[in-house]
Structures are given as structure tokens and as C-alpha cells.
């Protein structure tokens, strides 16, 4: 899927953030691919102590900046909500907005 690129950890979110800042708008397939990689990484590293709540929150914030609301990104938000729930996050509003697909750039922040 990554064609030899190393996008483990939060690098897929970093790449999406950099693309959004550089003005990429009409290439949602790029953001979808990065969101799929991010979902995989959230599932893979969700319970590691080195993969803190803060890192998960930073990843979803970077995708929110992209402004794309595709099924891949909504699935990634849902996966992030489950990950945060497993890590013991107490912000019910954030968890609900992630799992319901309501999360976005203008959402309330913890």
C-alpha cells in the first residue's frame, strides 16, 4: 500500500498535514490512502504505552485540517475513537463525535 515508503506511526498524519498546508485540495484519493494507513497504524499500535492519547489526538487533528470527509477518513476517526476509549479517555463528547463521524476542524477540543 505504501509502495516502499515508511509511513508507520504518525507519519501518515504528518504527510496529510503537509499536503493540506501545501494547498492540495482536489486529491481526496491521496488523503484516503493516508487515512487507511493511519487506521491500520491505530489498530496496530493502539495499546502500546509509547503510543499515547496525545499522539492519537495529534493524528486526528492533522486529518481534520485536511477538510476531507470521506468514508476512509470517517473510518479512521471511528478507529481513533475506539483507540482513545481503550486508553481510558474521559472526554465523552470527543469519543462520541469521533465514533459518529461528526468530528472536524470546527469541533470542540478537549
FIMAR-705653 format. One record per atom (N, C-alpha, C): chain; atom name; x, y, z. Coordinates in Angstrom, 1 decimal. Each point is the difference from the previous one (the first is absolute). Example, Ala and Ser with C-alpha at 12.3 -4.5 7.8 and 13.67 -1.06 7.14 Angstrom:
# residues 2
ATOM  kette  atom       u       v       w
ATOM      A     N    13.2    -5.7     7.8
ATOM      A    CA    -0.9     1.2     0.0
ATOM      A     C     0.9     1.2     0.0
ATOM      A     N    -0.4     1.1    -0.7
ATOM      A    CA     0.9     1.1     0.0
ATOM      A     C    -0.8     1.1     0.8
***
This chain:
# residues 110
ATOM  kette  atom       u       v       w
ATOM      A     N     0.8    -1.2     0.0
ATOM      A    CA    -0.8     1.2     0.0
ATOM      A     C     0.9     1.3     0.0
ATOM      A     N     1.1    -0.1     0.7
ATOM      A    CA     0.8     1.2     0.1
ATOM      A     C     1.1     0.1    -1.1
ATOM      A     N     0.1    -1.0    -0.9
ATOM      A    CA     0.9    -0.1    -1.1
ATOM      A     C     1.5     0.3     0.5
ATOM      A     N     0.3    -0.6     1.1
ATOM      A    CA     1.4     0.0     0.5
ATOM      A     C     0.2     1.2     1.0
ATOM      A     N    -0.9     0.9     0.1
ATOM      A    CA     0.2     1.1     0.9
ATOM      A     C    -0.3    -0.4     1.5
ATOM      A     N     0.7     0.5     0.9
ATOM      A    CA    -0.2    -0.3     1.4
ATOM      A     C    -0.9     1.0     0.6
ATOM      A     N    -1.3    -0.4     0.2
ATOM      A    CA    -1.0     0.9     0.5
ATOM      A     C    -0.6    -0.5     1.3
ATOM      A     N     0.9    -0.7     0.8
ATOM      A    CA    -0.5    -0.5     1.3
ATOM      A     C    -0.1     1.1     1.0
ATOM      A     N    -0.7    -0.4     1.1
ATOM      A    CA    -0.3     1.0     1.0
ATOM      A     C    -0.8     1.1    -0.4
ATOM      A     N     0.4     1.2     0.3
ATOM      A    CA    -0.8     1.2    -0.4
ATOM      A     C     0.4     0.6    -1.3
ATOM      A     N     0.9    -0.6    -0.7
ATOM      A    CA     0.5     0.6    -1.2
ATOM      A     C    -1.1     0.2    -1.1
ATOM      A     N    -1.0    -0.8    -0.1
ATOM      A    CA    -1.0     0.1    -0.9
ATOM      A     C    -0.8     1.3     0.3
ATOM      A     N    -0.3     0.3     1.3
ATOM      A    CA    -0.7     1.2     0.3
ATOM      A     C     0.9     1.2    -0.2
ATOM      A     N     1.3    -0.1     0.2
ATOM      A    CA     0.9     1.1    -0.3
ATOM      A     C     0.0     0.3    -1.5
ATOM      A     N     0.0    -1.1    -0.8
ATOM      A    CA     0.0     0.2    -1.5
ATOM      A     C    -1.3     0.7    -0.4
ATOM      A     N    -1.1    -0.4     0.5
ATOM      A    CA    -1.3     0.6    -0.3
ATOM      A     C     0.0     1.5     0.4
ATOM      A     N     0.5     0.3     1.1
ATOM      A    CA     0.1     1.4     0.5
ATOM      A     C     0.9     0.8    -0.9
ATOM      A     N     1.1    -0.5    -0.4
ATOM      A    CA     0.9     0.7    -0.9
ATOM      A     C    -0.7     0.3    -1.4
ATOM      A     N    -0.7    -1.0    -0.5
ATOM      A    CA    -0.7     0.1    -1.2
ATOM      A     C    -1.0     1.1     0.1
ATOM      A     N    -0.8     0.0     1.1
ATOM      A    CA    -1.0     1.0     0.1
ATOM      A     C     0.5     1.4     0.1
ATOM      A     N     1.1     0.1     0.8
ATOM      A    CA     0.7     1.3     0.1
ATOM      A     C     0.6     0.5    -1.4
ATOM      A     N     0.4    -0.9    -0.8
ATOM      A    CA     0.5     0.4    -1.3
ATOM      A     C    -1.0     0.3    -1.0
ATOM      A     N    -1.3    -0.2     0.3
ATOM      A    CA    -1.1     0.4    -0.9
ATOM      A     C    -0.6    -1.1    -0.7
ATOM      A     N     0.3    -1.3     0.2
ATOM      A    CA    -0.6    -1.1    -0.7
ATOM      A     C    -1.5     0.0     0.5
ATOM      A     N    -0.9     0.1    -1.0
ATOM      A    CA    -1.4     0.0     0.4
ATOM      A     C    -0.8    -1.0    -0.8
ATOM      A     N     0.2    -0.2    -1.2
ATOM      A    CA    -0.9    -0.8    -0.8
ATOM      A     C     0.6    -1.4    -0.3
ATOM      A     N     0.8    -0.5     1.0
ATOM      A    CA     0.6    -1.3    -0.1
ATOM      A     C    -0.4    -0.9     1.2
ATOM      A     N    -1.3    -0.2     0.1
ATOM      A    CA    -0.5    -0.7     1.2
ATOM      A     C     0.5    -1.4     0.0
ATOM      A     N     0.3    -0.6    -1.1
ATOM      A    CA     0.5    -1.4     0.0
ATOM      A     C     1.4    -0.1     0.7
ATOM      A     N     0.8     1.1     0.0
ATOM      A    CA     1.2     0.0     0.8
ATOM      A     C    -0.3     0.0     1.5
ATOM      A     N    -0.9     0.9     0.4
ATOM      A    CA    -0.4     0.0     1.4
ATOM      A     C    -0.7    -1.3     0.4
ATOM      A     N    -0.8    -0.6    -0.9
ATOM      A    CA    -0.6    -1.3     0.4
ATOM      A     C     1.0    -1.1     0.2
ATOM      A     N     1.1     0.0    -0.8
ATOM      A    CA     1.0    -1.0     0.1
ATOM      A     C     0.8     0.2     1.3
ATOM      A     N     0.3     1.3     0.3
ATOM      A    CA     0.6     0.3     1.3
ATOM      A     C    -0.8    -0.3     1.2
ATOM      A     N    -1.3     0.2    -0.1
ATOM      A    CA    -1.0    -0.3     1.1
ATOM      A     C     0.0    -1.5     0.2
ATOM      A     N     0.0    -0.8    -1.1
ATOM      A    CA     0.0    -1.5     0.1
ATOM      A     C     1.3    -0.4     0.8
ATOM      A     N     1.1     0.6    -0.4
ATOM      A    CA     1.3    -0.4     0.7
ATOM      A     C    -0.1     0.4     1.5
ATOM      A     N    -0.6     1.2     0.2
ATOM      A    CA    -0.1     0.5     1.4
ATOM      A     C    -0.9    -1.0     0.8
ATOM      A     N    -1.1    -0.4    -0.6
ATOM      A    CA    -0.9    -1.0     0.7
ATOM      A     C     0.7    -1.3     0.4
ATOM      A     N     0.8    -0.4    -1.0
ATOM      A    CA     0.8    -1.3     0.2
ATOM      A     C     1.0     0.3     1.2
ATOM      A     N     0.6     1.1     0.0
ATOM      A    CA     1.0     0.3     1.1
ATOM      A     C    -0.7     0.2     1.3
ATOM      A     N    -1.2     0.6     0.1
ATOM      A    CA    -0.7     0.1     1.2
ATOM      A     C    -0.4    -1.4     0.6
ATOM      A     N    -0.4    -0.9    -0.9
ATOM      A    CA    -0.3    -1.4     0.4
ATOM      A     C     1.2    -0.7     0.5
ATOM      A     N     1.1     0.2    -0.7
ATOM      A    CA     1.3    -0.7     0.2
ATOM      A     C     0.6     0.4     1.4
ATOM      A     N     0.0     1.3     0.2
ATOM      A    CA     0.7     0.5     1.2
ATOM      A     C    -0.8     0.6     1.1
ATOM      A     N    -1.3    -0.3    -0.1
ATOM      A    CA    -1.0     0.6     1.0
ATOM      A     C     0.4    -0.2     1.4
ATOM      A     N     0.4    -1.2     0.4
ATOM      A    CA     0.2    -0.2     1.4
ATOM      A     C     1.4     0.1     0.5
ATOM      A     N     0.9     0.5    -0.9
ATOM      A    CA     1.4     0.2     0.4
ATOM      A     C     0.1     1.3     0.9
ATOM      A     N     0.8    -0.1     1.1
ATOM      A    CA     0.1     1.1     0.9
ATOM      A     C     0.7     1.2    -0.7
ATOM      A     N     0.8    -0.3    -1.0
ATOM      A    CA     0.7     1.1    -0.7
ATOM      A     C    -0.9     0.8    -1.0
ATOM      A     N    -1.2    -0.6    -0.2
ATOM      A    CA    -1.0     0.6    -0.9
ATOM      A     C    -1.0     0.6     0.9
ATOM      A     N     0.2     1.2     0.5
ATOM      A    CA    -0.8     0.6     1.0
ATOM      A     C    -1.3     0.7    -0.6
ATOM      A     N    -0.9     0.4     0.8
ATOM      A    CA    -1.2     0.7    -0.4
ATOM      A     C     0.3     1.2    -0.7
ATOM      A     N     1.1     0.7     0.4
ATOM      A    CA     0.4     1.3    -0.6
ATOM      A     C     0.4    -0.3    -1.5
ATOM      A     N     0.6    -1.1    -0.3
ATOM      A    CA     0.4    -0.3    -1.4
ATOM      A     C    -1.2    -0.3    -0.8
ATOM      A     N    -1.0    -0.7     0.5
ATOM      A    CA    -1.2    -0.3    -0.7
ATOM      A     C    -0.8     1.3    -0.3
ATOM      A     N     0.0     0.9     1.0
ATOM      A    CA    -0.7     1.2    -0.2
ATOM      A     C     0.7     0.9    -1.0
ATOM      A     N     1.3     0.0     0.0
ATOM      A    CA     0.7     0.8    -1.0
ATOM      A     C    -0.2    -0.6    -1.4
ATOM      A     N    -0.1    -1.3    -0.1
ATOM      A    CA    -0.3    -0.6    -1.3
ATOM      A     C    -1.3     0.4    -0.6
ATOM      A     N    -1.1    -0.1     0.8
ATOM      A    CA    -1.3     0.3    -0.5
ATOM      A     C    -0.1     1.5    -0.2
ATOM      A     N     0.7     0.9     0.7
ATOM      A    CA     0.0     1.4    -0.3
ATOM      A     C     0.6     0.3    -1.3
ATOM      A     N     1.0    -0.7    -0.4
ATOM      A    CA     0.7     0.2    -1.2
ATOM      A     C    -0.9    -0.4    -1.2
ATOM      A     N    -0.8    -1.0     0.2
ATOM      A    CA    -0.9    -0.4    -1.1
ATOM      A     C    -1.2     1.0     0.0
ATOM      A     N    -0.4     0.5     1.1
ATOM      A    CA    -1.1     1.0     0.0
ATOM      A     C     0.4     1.2    -0.8
ATOM      A     N     1.2     0.4     0.1
ATOM      A    CA     0.5     1.2    -0.8
ATOM      A     C    -0.2    -0.2    -1.5
ATOM      A     N     0.1    -1.3    -0.4
ATOM      A    CA    -0.2    -0.3    -1.5
ATOM      A     C    -1.3     0.4    -0.5
ATOM      A     N    -1.0     0.0     0.9
ATOM      A    CA    -1.4     0.3    -0.4
ATOM      A     C    -0.7    -1.0    -0.9
ATOM      A     N     0.5    -1.2    -0.1
ATOM      A    CA    -0.7    -1.0    -0.8
ATOM      A     C    -0.8    -0.9     0.9
ATOM      A     N    -1.3    -0.3    -0.4
ATOM      A    CA    -0.9    -0.8     0.7
ATOM      A     C    -0.3    -1.2    -0.8
ATOM      A     N     0.9    -0.9    -0.3
ATOM      A    CA    -0.2    -1.2    -0.8
ATOM      A     C    -0.3    -1.2     0.9
ATOM      A     N    -0.5    -1.1    -0.5
ATOM      A    CA    -0.2    -1.2     0.8
ATOM      A     C     1.3    -0.5     0.7
ATOM      A     N     1.2     0.2    -0.7
ATOM      A    CA     1.2    -0.5     0.6
ATOM      A     C     0.4     0.9     1.2
ATOM      A     N    -0.2     1.2    -0.1
ATOM      A    CA     0.4     0.9     1.1
ATOM      A     C    -1.0    -0.1     1.1
ATOM      A     N    -1.3    -0.2    -0.3
ATOM      A    CA    -1.0    -0.2     1.1
ATOM      A     C     0.3    -1.4     0.7
ATOM      A     N     0.4    -1.0    -0.7
ATOM      A    CA     0.4    -1.2     0.6
ATOM      A     C     1.2     0.1     0.9
ATOM      A     N     1.0     0.8    -0.5
ATOM      A    CA     1.2     0.3     0.8
ATOM      A     C    -0.4     0.7     1.3
ATOM      A     N    -0.9     1.0    -0.1
ATOM      A    CA    -0.5     0.7     1.2
ATOM      A     C    -0.6    -1.0     1.0
ATOM      A     N    -0.8    -0.9    -0.5
ATOM      A    CA    -0.7    -1.0     0.8
ATOM      A     C     1.0    -0.9     0.7
ATOM      A     N     1.0    -0.4    -0.8
ATOM      A    CA     1.1    -0.8     0.6
ATOM      A     C     0.8     0.7     1.1
ATOM      A     N     0.2     1.3    -0.2
ATOM      A    CA     0.7     0.8     0.9
ATOM      A     C    -0.9     0.2     1.3
ATOM      A     N    -1.3     0.1    -0.2
ATOM      A    CA    -0.9     0.0     1.2
ATOM      A     C     0.1    -1.2     0.8
ATOM      A     N     0.0    -1.2    -0.6
ATOM      A    CA     0.1    -1.3     0.7
ATOM      A     C     1.4    -0.1     0.7
ATOM      A     N     1.0     0.5    -0.7
ATOM      A    CA     1.4     0.0     0.6
ATOM      A     C     0.0     0.9     1.2
ATOM      A     N    -0.5     1.2     0.0
ATOM      A    CA     0.0     0.9     1.1
ATOM      A     C    -0.9    -0.6     1.2
ATOM      A     N    -1.0    -0.7    -0.4
ATOM      A    CA    -0.9    -0.6     1.0
ATOM      A     C     0.8    -1.1     0.8
ATOM      A     N     0.7    -0.8    -0.8
ATOM      A    CA     0.9    -1.1     0.6
ATOM      A     C     1.0     0.6     0.9
ATOM      A     N     0.5     1.2    -0.3
ATOM      A    CA     1.1     0.6     0.7
ATOM      A     C    -0.6     0.8     1.3
ATOM      A     N    -1.3     0.0     0.1
ATOM      A    CA    -0.6     0.5     1.2
ATOM      A     C    -0.4     1.5    -0.1
ATOM      A     N    -0.2     0.5    -1.2
ATOM      A    CA    -0.3     1.4    -0.2
ATOM      A     C    -1.4     0.3     0.7
ATOM      A     N     0.0     1.1     0.7
ATOM      A    CA    -1.3     0.4     0.7
ATOM      A     C    -0.8     1.0    -0.7
ATOM      A     N     0.4     0.4    -1.1
ATOM      A    CA    -0.8     1.0    -0.8
ATOM      A     C    -1.1    -0.6    -0.8
ATOM      A     N    -1.2    -0.2     0.5
ATOM      A    CA    -1.1    -0.7    -0.6
ATOM      A     C    -0.4     0.7    -1.3
ATOM      A     N     0.0     1.4     0.0
ATOM      A    CA    -0.4     0.7    -1.2
ATOM      A     C     0.9    -0.3    -1.1
ATOM      A     N     1.3     0.0     0.2
ATOM      A    CA     1.0    -0.2    -1.0
ATOM      A     C    -0.2    -1.5    -0.5
ATOM      A     N    -0.1    -0.9     0.9
ATOM      A    CA    -0.1    -1.4    -0.4
ATOM      A     C    -1.3    -0.2    -0.9
ATOM      A     N    -1.1     0.6     0.4
ATOM      A    CA    -1.2    -0.1    -0.8
ATOM      A     C     0.1     0.6    -1.3
ATOM      A     N     0.6     1.2    -0.1
ATOM      A    CA     0.2     0.7    -1.3
ATOM      A     C     0.9    -0.8    -0.9
ATOM      A     N     1.0    -0.6     0.5
ATOM      A    CA     0.9    -0.8    -0.8
ATOM      A     C    -0.8    -1.3    -0.5
ATOM      A     N    -0.6    -0.7     0.8
ATOM      A    CA    -0.7    -1.2    -0.3
ATOM      A     C    -1.2     0.2    -1.0
ATOM      A     N    -0.6     1.2     0.2
ATOM      A    CA    -1.2     0.3    -0.9
ATOM      A     C     0.3     0.7    -1.3
ATOM      A     N     1.3     0.4    -0.1
ATOM      A    CA     0.4     0.6    -1.3
ATOM      A     C    -0.3     1.5     0.0
ATOM      A     N    -0.2     0.6     1.2
ATOM      A    CA    -0.3     1.4     0.1
ATOM      A     C     1.2     0.9     0.2
ATOM      A     N     1.2    -0.6     0.2
ATOM      A    CA     1.2     0.7     0.3
ATOM      A     C     0.5     0.7    -1.2
ATOM      A     N     0.5     1.2     0.2
ATOM      A    CA     0.5     0.8    -1.1
ATOM      A     C     0.9     1.2     0.6
ATOM      A     N     0.4     0.8    -0.9
ATOM      A    CA     0.9     1.1     0.3
ATOM      A     C    -0.7     1.0     1.0
ATOM      A     N    -1.3     0.2    -0.1
ATOM      A    CA    -0.7     0.9     0.9
ATOM      A     C    -0.6    -0.6     1.2
ATOM      A     N     0.3    -1.3     0.3
ATOM      A    CA    -0.5    -0.7     1.2
ATOM      A     C     0.6     0.6     1.2
ATOM      A     N    -0.7    -0.1     1.2
ATOM      A    CA     0.6     0.4     1.2
ATOM      A     C     1.1    -0.9     0.4
ATOM      A     N     1.0     0.6     0.7
ATOM      A    CA     1.2    -0.7     0.3
ATOM      A     C     0.1    -0.3     1.5
ATOM      A     N     0.6    -1.1     0.4
ATOM      A    CA     0.2    -0.2     1.5
ATOM      A     C     0.9     1.0     0.6
***
